[in-house]
């Protein structure tokens, strides 16, 4: 599918949403159901499988890979809800797609049997292609006091999409704003984030390892696969360009591939991409192993996952900078896919959950045995 995604990458960026041809092909291949329970016809695969797939798709189109990954991780989150909720999503449509905007926004008030929410939720990647949305919220009691943080599962027909996604990179993710106005959310459609961070999920299917995966590590890792794919795609483009026999301007090199400068820089870039892949897959294997064991992933291991994800972002960006040096100014031409990859990687790798500087703090505190952390999202 990579070649299809490459052909449609420019159109995806221009339209600011994934090309429908891509969506149809991904759906036909079952790639939106990687994390859907087998009980509903999904693949119920591992987090590592999700990262392997999305890093491959990222070679062709970063936006498409990003949307595929986030729809899948949102589907994984649905698998944490009670069976009743899962059936309401998947029984009528086993290929149902879910998007998410996880930071708690808007307002909520208690109502008989649930909560009523209103507000605006930004950065809902792939919302144009979803039938359901997960929205971060504060759970209130009858007196109006906030008693928990939750994830509200809401049908897209109850929401409106506000066109707010006008950005320099990852343009095709369509990460627009979702708006709710007095939407009732039944209690069985609200997942306690407080309990989820502790590994407590309401699903009755406790023997399903995938839905025992550590909450924040799984959500964070879903962002990293497309970044690795973008770096790999950039390396492939530069290698293909050099294979055509072009020279280096203002030098005696008729073929850039013969220049030690090009050779050594390519080697360094390739090694950085490999380093990113090794850290990404180590983190994936860690969360999968703990889920398989049935034990809650310890905090020190979770902080290392955050550090591994930050390493993916750093090394991928460093690799692409070197590749742009090899390609030269031609890589920034409007018609060059390399400049789009550069913008997509630069944008995607600066998601708040990836922030390398914060990851350094989190991991450093853990190594020193400091229990007080800078974020609850570990």
C-alpha positions as CSV (number, residue, x, y, z in Angstrom):
1,X,0.0,0.0,0.0
2,X,3.0,2.3,0.4
3,X,3.0,3.3,-3.3
4,X,-0.7,4.1,-3.3
5,X,-0.1,6.3,-0.2
6,X,2.8,8.0,-1.9
7,X,0.8,8.8,-5.0
8,X,-2.0,10.3,-2.9
9,X,0.3,12.1,-0.4
10,X,0.1,15.5,-2.1
11,X,-3.6,15.3,-2.5
12,X,-4.0,14.3,1.1
13,X,-2.1,17.3,2.2
14,X,-3.9,19.7,-0.2
15,X,-7.4,18.4,0.9
16,X,-6.3,18.5,4.6
17,X,-7.8,15.0,5.1
18,X,-6.7,11.5,4.1
19,X,-7.7,10.7,0.5
20,X,-10.8,8.6,0.3
21,X,-8.9,6.1,-1.9
22,X,-6.5,5.5,1.0
23,X,-9.3,5.1,3.5
24,X,-11.1,2.6,1.3
25,X,-7.9,0.6,0.7
26,X,-7.0,0.6,4.4
27,X,-10.5,-0.5,5.3
28,X,-10.5,-3.3,2.8
29,X,-7.2,-4.6,4.2
30,X,-8.6,-4.5,7.7
31,X,-5.9,-2.1,8.8
32,X,-8.3,0.0,10.9
33,X,-9.1,-3.1,12.9
34,X,-5.7,-4.0,14.1
35,X,-6.7,-3.4,17.7
36,X,-10.4,-4.3,17.4
37,X,-11.4,-7.4,19.5
38,X,-11.5,-10.7,17.6
39,X,-15.0,-11.1,19.0
40,X,-16.1,-8.5,16.5
41,X,-14.0,-9.6,13.6
42,X,-10.9,-7.5,14.4
43,X,-7.3,-8.7,14.5
44,X,-6.7,-8.0,18.2
45,X,-3.0,-7.8,17.5
46,X,-0.2,-6.5,19.7
47,X,1.0,-3.0,20.2
48,X,4.2,-4.0,18.4
49,X,2.1,-5.0,15.4
50,X,0.4,-1.7,15.3
51,X,3.7,0.1,15.3
52,X,5.2,-2.1,12.6
53,X,2.2,-1.5,10.4
54,X,2.0,2.3,10.9
55,X,5.8,2.7,10.5
56,X,5.4,1.0,7.1
57,X,2.5,3.2,6.1
58,X,4.5,6.2,7.2
59,X,7.0,5.5,4.4
60,X,4.3,6.5,2.0
61,X,2.3,9.2,3.8
62,X,2.8,10.5,7.3
63,X,-0.7,11.8,7.6
64,X,-2.3,8.6,6.5
65,X,-0.1,6.6,8.9
66,X,-1.0,9.0,11.8
67,X,-4.7,8.7,11.2
68,X,-4.5,4.9,10.9
69,X,-2.5,4.7,14.1
70,X,-4.8,7.0,16.1
71,X,-8.0,5.4,14.9
72,X,-6.5,2.0,16.0
73,X,-5.5,3.2,19.4
74,X,-8.9,4.8,19.9
75,X,-10.4,1.4,18.9
76,X,-8.1,-0.2,21.4
77,X,-9.5,2.1,24.1
78,X,-13.1,1.0,23.2
79,X,-11.9,-2.6,24.1
80,X,-11.3,-1.4,27.6
81,X,-15.0,-0.5,28.1
82,X,-17.7,-2.9,29.4
83,X,-18.9,-5.5,26.9
84,X,-22.3,-3.6,26.6
85,X,-20.5,-0.6,25.3
86,X,-18.3,-2.5,22.9
87,X,-21.3,-4.2,21.4
88,X,-23.0,-0.8,20.8
89,X,-20.0,0.3,18.8
90,X,-19.1,-2.9,16.9
91,X,-22.1,-5.2,16.7
92,X,-23.9,-3.2,14.1
93,X,-20.7,-2.3,12.3
94,X,-17.6,-4.4,13.0
95,X,-15.5,-1.9,10.9
96,X,-16.6,1.1,13.0
97,X,-13.9,3.7,13.3
98,X,-13.2,5.8,16.4
99,X,-11.3,9.1,16.7
100,X,-10.2,10.8,19.9
101,X,-9.4,14.1,21.6
102,X,-8.2,13.1,25.0
103,X,-7.3,16.2,27.0
104,X,-10.2,17.0,29.4
105,X,-12.1,20.0,27.9
106,X,-15.5,21.6,28.1
107,X,-18.0,21.3,30.9
108,X,-20.0,18.4,32.4
109,X,-22.9,18.1,34.8
110,X,-24.4,15.0,36.4
111,X,-27.6,13.7,34.9
112,X,-29.7,10.6,35.6
113,X,-27.7,7.7,34.5
114,X,-24.7,9.6,33.2
115,X,-23.3,13.1,32.4
116,X,-24.2,15.9,30.1
117,X,-21.2,17.5,28.3
118,X,-20.6,20.7,26.3
119,X,-17.5,22.2,24.8
120,X,-14.8,22.1,22.1
121,X,-12.2,19.4,21.7
122,X,-9.2,20.1,19.5
123,X,-6.9,18.0,17.4
124,X,-9.3,15.1,16.7
125,X,-7.2,13.4,14.0
126,X,-9.2,11.5,11.4
127,X,-12.5,12.8,12.7
128,X,-13.8,13.0,9.1
129,X,-13.5,9.2,8.8
130,X,-14.9,8.2,12.2
131,X,-18.3,7.2,13.4
132,X,-17.5,7.6,17.1
133,X,-15.3,9.9,19.2
134,X,-13.6,9.6,22.6
135,X,-13.6,13.0,24.4
136,X,-11.6,13.8,27.6
137,X,-13.9,15.2,30.3
138,X,-14.2,15.9,34.0
139,X,-16.8,13.8,35.7
140,X,-19.0,15.8,38.1
141,X,-21.3,14.7,41.0
142,X,-24.8,16.0,41.7
143,X,-23.3,19.0,43.6
144,X,-21.2,19.9,40.6
145,X,-17.9,18.9,42.2
146,X,-15.4,17.2,39.9
147,X,-14.9,13.6,41.2
148,X,-13.0,12.0,38.3
149,X,-11.5,12.4,34.9
150,X,-13.0,10.3,32.2
151,X,-13.2,9.5,28.5
152,X,-16.7,10.0,27.0
153,X,-17.6,7.8,24.0
154,X,-19.9,9.8,21.8
155,X,-21.4,9.0,18.4
156,X,-20.2,11.5,15.8
157,X,-23.8,12.3,14.8
158,X,-24.1,14.1,18.1
159,X,-21.1,16.3,17.4
160,X,-20.2,18.9,14.9
161,X,-16.7,19.3,13.3
162,X,-15.2,22.8,13.3
163,X,-12.6,23.3,10.5
164,X,-9.6,24.5,12.6
165,X,-6.7,22.4,11.3
166,X,-4.6,24.9,9.3
167,X,-0.9,23.9,9.9
168,X,2.5,23.6,8.3
169,X,2.8,19.8,8.7
170,X,0.7,16.7,9.1
171,X,-1.9,18.7,7.2
172,X,-3.7,15.6,5.9
173,X,-4.6,14.3,9.4
174,X,-7.6,16.6,9.5
175,X,-7.1,17.1,13.2
176,X,-10.1,19.5,13.5
177,X,-12.1,20.5,16.5
178,X,-15.2,18.6,17.8
179,X,-18.0,20.5,19.3
180,X,-20.6,19.1,21.8
181,X,-23.6,21.1,23.0
182,X,-25.5,19.5,25.8
183,X,-24.8,15.9,24.8
184,X,-25.9,13.2,27.2
185,X,-23.3,10.5,27.8
186,X,-24.6,7.3,29.6
187,X,-22.4,6.1,32.5
188,X,-21.3,2.9,30.6
189,X,-19.9,5.2,27.9
190,X,-17.5,6.9,30.4
191,X,-14.2,5.3,31.1
192,X,-12.4,6.4,34.3
193,X,-9.0,7.7,33.3
194,X,-7.9,7.7,37.0
195,X,-8.5,4.0,37.2
196,X,-7.2,3.3,33.7
197,X,-3.8,4.9,34.6
198,X,-3.6,2.3,37.4
199,X,-4.4,-0.6,35.0
200,X,-8.0,-0.9,36.1
201,X,-10.3,-1.4,33.1
202,X,-14.1,-2.2,33.2
203,X,-13.9,-4.8,30.4
204,X,-15.2,-8.2,31.5
205,X,-12.7,-10.0,29.2
206,X,-9.7,-9.9,31.5
207,X,-8.1,-12.8,29.7
208,X,-7.5,-10.7,26.6
209,X,-3.9,-9.5,26.9
210,X,-4.2,-6.6,24.5
211,X,-6.8,-4.9,26.7
212,X,-4.5,-5.2,29.8
213,X,-1.9,-3.0,28.1
214,X,-0.7,0.0,30.2
215,X,-2.9,3.0,29.4
216,X,-0.5,5.9,28.9
217,X,2.3,3.9,27.3
218,X,-0.1,2.5,24.7
219,X,-1.5,5.9,23.9
220,X,1.9,7.5,23.6
221,X,3.4,4.7,21.5
222,X,0.7,5.1,18.9
223,X,2.2,8.5,18.0
224,X,5.7,7.1,17.3
225,X,5.2,4.5,14.5
226,X,4.4,7.1,11.8
227,X,7.4,9.2,12.8
228,X,9.8,6.3,12.2
229,X,8.0,5.7,8.9
230,X,8.6,9.3,7.8
231,X,12.3,9.0,8.5
232,X,12.5,5.7,6.6
233,X,10.6,7.3,3.7
234,X,13.0,10.2,3.6
235,X,16.0,7.8,3.5
236,X,14.5,5.9,0.6
237,X,13.8,9.1,-1.4
238,X,17.4,10.3,-1.0
239,X,18.9,6.9,-1.9
240,X,16.7,6.8,-5.0
241,X,17.7,10.3,-6.0
242,X,21.4,9.4,-5.7
243,X,20.9,6.2,-7.6
244,X,19.9,8.4,-10.6
245,X,23.5,9.6,-10.9
246,X,23.1,13.3,-10.1
247,X,26.2,15.2,-9.2
248,X,27.1,17.7,-6.5
249,X,26.9,21.3,-7.7
250,X,30.1,23.4,-7.5
251,X,32.3,20.3,-7.1
252,X,34.1,17.9,-9.4
253,X,31.7,15.0,-8.4
254,X,29.7,14.0,-11.4
255,X,27.9,11.5,-9.2
256,X,27.1,12.4,-5.6
257,X,27.1,8.7,-4.7
258,X,30.9,8.6,-5.3
259,X,31.5,11.4,-2.7
260,X,32.7,10.3,0.7
261,X,30.7,13.2,2.2
262,X,27.5,11.7,0.8
263,X,28.5,8.1,1.8
264,X,29.3,9.0,5.4
265,X,26.2,11.2,5.9
266,X,23.9,8.5,4.5
267,X,25.5,5.9,6.8
268,X,24.9,8.2,9.8
269,X,21.3,8.9,8.8
270,X,20.6,5.2,8.3
271,X,22.1,4.4,11.7
272,X,19.9,7.1,13.4
273,X,16.8,5.6,11.7
274,X,17.9,2.2,13.0
275,X,18.4,3.6,16.5
276,X,14.9,5.0,16.4
277,X,13.5,1.7,15.3
278,X,15.3,-0.2,18.1
279,X,14.1,2.1,20.8
280,X,10.5,2.0,19.4
281,X,10.4,-1.8,19.3
282,X,12.0,-2.2,22.7
283,X,9.2,0.0,24.2
284,X,6.5,-1.9,22.3
285,X,7.9,-5.3,23.5
286,X,8.0,-4.0,27.0
287,X,4.3,-3.0,27.1
288,X,3.3,-6.2,25.3
289,X,5.2,-8.3,27.7
290,X,3.7,-6.7,30.8
291,X,0.2,-7.0,29.3
292,X,0.8,-10.7,28.6
293,X,2.0,-11.2,32.2
294,X,-1.2,-9.9,33.6
295,X,0.6,-7.5,35.9
296,X,0.5,-3.7,36.0
297,X,3.5,-2.2,34.3
298,X,5.7,-0.5,36.9
299,X,6.2,3.2,36.9
300,X,10.0,3.0,36.2
301,X,9.3,0.9,33.1
302,X,6.6,3.3,31.9
303,X,9.0,6.3,32.3
304,X,11.5,4.5,30.1
305,X,8.8,4.0,27.5
306,X,8.3,7.8,27.5
307,X,12.1,8.2,27.0
308,X,12.2,5.6,24.2
309,X,9.4,7.6,22.4
310,X,11.4,10.8,22.8
311,X,14.4,9.0,21.3
312,X,12.4,8.0,18.3
313,X,11.5,11.7,17.7
314,X,15.0,13.0,18.2
315,X,16.8,10.4,16.1
316,X,14.2,10.6,13.3
317,X,14.5,14.4,13.1
318,X,18.3,14.2,13.2
319,X,18.3,11.7,10.4
320,X,16.1,13.8,8.2
321,X,18.2,16.9,8.8
322,X,21.3,15.0,7.5
323,X,19.3,13.6,4.5
324,X,18.3,17.2,3.6
325,X,22.0,18.2,3.7
326,X,22.7,15.4,1.3
327,X,19.8,16.3,-1.0
328,X,20.6,20.0,-0.9
329,X,18.3,22.9,-1.6
330,X,16.4,20.9,-4.2
331,X,14.8,19.0,-1.3
332,X,12.9,22.1,-0.4
333,X,11.2,22.5,-3.8
334,X,7.4,22.5,-3.7
335,X,7.4,19.4,-5.9
336,X,9.8,17.5,-3.6
337,X,8.2,14.9,-1.3
338,X,11.2,15.4,1.0
339,X,10.1,18.8,2.2
340,X,6.6,17.5,3.0
341,X,8.2,14.6,5.0
342,X,10.4,17.2,6.8
343,X,7.3,19.3,7.7
344,X,5.2,16.3,8.7
345,X,8.0,14.9,10.9
346,X,8.7,18.3,12.5
347,X,5.0,18.7,13.3
348,X,4.1,15.2,14.5
349,X,7.2,14.8,16.6
350,X,6.3,17.9,18.6
351,X,3.0,16.4,20.0
352,X,2.8,17.2,23.7
353,X,2.9,13.4,24.6
354,X,6.3,13.1,22.8
355,X,8.1,16.2,24.2
356,X,11.7,15.0,24.6
357,X,12.6,17.7,27.2
358,X,9.7,16.6,29.4
359,X,10.6,12.9,28.8
360,X,14.1,13.6,30.1
361,X,12.7,15.0,33.3
362,X,10.3,12.1,33.7
363,X,13.0,9.5,33.2
364,X,15.7,11.3,35.2
365,X,13.4,11.6,38.2
366,X,12.6,7.9,38.0
367,X,16.2,6.9,37.8
368,X,16.9,9.0,40.9
369,X,13.9,7.5,42.8
370,X,12.0,10.7,43.0
371,X,8.3,9.8,43.3
372,X,6.9,13.2,42.6
373,X,6.6,13.6,38.8
374,X,6.0,16.5,36.4
375,X,3.0,14.9,34.8
376,X,0.3,12.3,35.7
377,X,0.6,10.9,32.2
378,X,3.0,8.1,32.8
